[in-house]
Amino acid sequence: MSKALKDIAFSMLDLVPVREGRSVADALAVSLQTAQHAERLGFTRYWLAEHHNMAGIASSATAVLVGHIAGGTQRIRVGSGGVMLPNHPPLTVAEAFGTLAELYPGRIDLGLGRA
């Protein structure tokens, strides 16, 4: 049984790339605009990938970015493509994402990893 394209849930994973000659603030603004566009297109989820110590990637503070994107959208689910637990105290991750889940009920996803 095949599904029609309109019945397939689409998601997007964003690394928040910093383009050459642009700032981190520009990258964050582009990510919000991209999430808003994805929401208008009917995407189900917008996830942010956690990466550290990479000059061209602005997605190291995943919980902060999830809150930024959720605050600038209305319906799309927003989450982490993988918070790397070796990099963060688990209680801090649980508290941050628990708070986000209260601020944006039914819209926050938490993906975990081990880097």
Summary of the structure (lengths in Angstrom):
residues: 115
radius of gyration: 14.5
end to end distance: 37.4
largest distance: 48.2
contacts: 317
relative contact order: 0.17
helix: 42%
strand: 17%
